[in-house]
Amino acid sequence: MLRAQWLSDGRVDVPAAAIPTNLWEDLEEEAAKLEPGKIARDRSVPGLQVLRDGSITSPQRCHVHPGGDALISLVRHPALAETAREATGSDAMVPLRWGYKWYTHGDHMQVHRDEGKCTITFSAGLIGDLGTMGWLPRLRWLTSVQIAARFPGQDVFPDDDGTFPIERRILSGFDGVRVPHWRPPYEHDLGVLVTCCFAARL
């Protein structure tokens, strides 16, 4: 079932009950402790840029931190690898990168594609209202050059109905390496996102 959903929609959710409540509580506590050490991510070069691995970068602004023991526990939780394997059809999945992201009013991430090594990206709301992720599955199979050509403007927040919710404590896995996605300017005071991506082991 997950495989069919992945092929159709490019998205699957980790079963909500799979991740224990105490781990989510540990993650929230860890994010609060690490916030003073967060690093600004402010990419201001306008427009979409296609990189050699096929990924697309674009302007974004937020704060990040690679996390600590609690986040490692989440990344190593078997439910993530199991969901990733079943959805993508890969025999083995390994975590590639992970971290926390802090969004304050006006922070954003314009249209992009994840780095080429990411087979599936997971994200979940941790603190605050994270709203929705912009989502363009109809462009999933275009090349990155074709996608970049569709968005020649300086500010790339498509006027498109494609979105999916970033729910608190619900990990959503998505095909971020193929489906262009974005985060519109944040409308609230504070939101914390937890994210990680897995790659298929060769």
URZI-V547820 format. One record per pair of residues at least 12 apart in sequence whose C-alpha atoms are under 7 Angstrom apart, sorted by the first residue. I is the first residue (numbers start at 1). J is the second residue. Records with the same first field share a line. If there is no record, write none. Layout:
BEGIN
I->J + J
END
This chain:
BEGIN
2->86 + 87
3->86 + 87 + 88 + 89
6->87 + 88
10->174 + 175
11->173 + 174 + 175
12->172 + 173 + 174
13->171 + 172 + 173
14->79 + 80 + 83 + 171 + 172
16->170
18->79
24->169
26->70
27->70 + 71
28->126
30->70
38->63 + 64 + 65
39->63 + 64 + 65
40->62 + 63 + 64
41->61 + 62 + 63 + 64
42->60 + 61 + 62
43->59 + 60 + 61
44->59 + 60
45->59
46->58 + 59 + 154
47->152 + 153 + 154 + 155 + 156
48->148
50->144 + 145
53->115 + 116
54->116 + 144
55->113 + 114 + 115 + 116 + 144 + 177
56->112 + 113 + 114 + 144
57->112 + 113
58->110 + 111 + 112
59->109 + 110
60->108 + 109 + 110
61->107 + 108 + 109
62->101 + 102 + 103 + 107 + 108
63->101 + 102 + 103
64->99 + 100 + 101 + 102
65->99 + 100 + 101
66->98 + 99 + 100
67->99 + 100
75->95
81->93
84->120
90->200
92->200 + 201
93->198 + 199 + 200 + 201
94->198 + 199 + 200 + 201
95->197 + 198 + 199
96->197 + 198 + 199
97->196 + 197
98->195 + 196 + 197
99->194 + 195 + 196
100->192 + 193 + 194 + 195
101->192 + 193 + 194
102->191 + 192 + 193
103->186 + 190 + 191 + 192
104->186 + 188 + 189 + 190 + 191
105->186 + 187 + 188 + 189
106->185 + 186 + 187
107->185 + 186
108->183 + 184 + 185 + 186
109->182 + 183 + 184
110->156 + 157 + 182 + 183
111->156 + 157 + 180 + 181 + 182
112->180 + 181 + 182
113->176 + 177 + 178 + 179 + 180 + 181
114->176 + 177
115->177
116->177
117->199
118->177 + 197 + 198 + 199
119->175 + 177 + 198 + 199 + 200
120->173 + 174 + 175 + 176 + 197 + 198 + 199
121->173 + 174 + 175 + 176 + 196 + 197 + 198
122->171 + 172 + 173 + 174 + 195 + 196 + 197
123->171 + 172 + 173 + 193 + 194 + 195 + 196
124->166 + 167 + 168 + 169 + 170 + 171 + 172 + 193 + 194 + 195
125->166 + 167 + 168 + 169 + 192 + 193 + 194
126->168 + 169 + 192 + 193 + 194
127->191 + 192
128->190 + 191 + 192
129->191
130->166 + 191
131->165 + 166
132->163 + 164 + 165 + 166
133->163 + 164 + 165 + 166 + 181 + 182 + 183
134->162 + 163 + 164 + 181 + 182 + 183
135->162 + 163 + 164 + 180 + 181 + 182
136->162 + 179 + 180 + 181
137->179
139->179 + 180
140->178 + 179
141->178
157->184
END
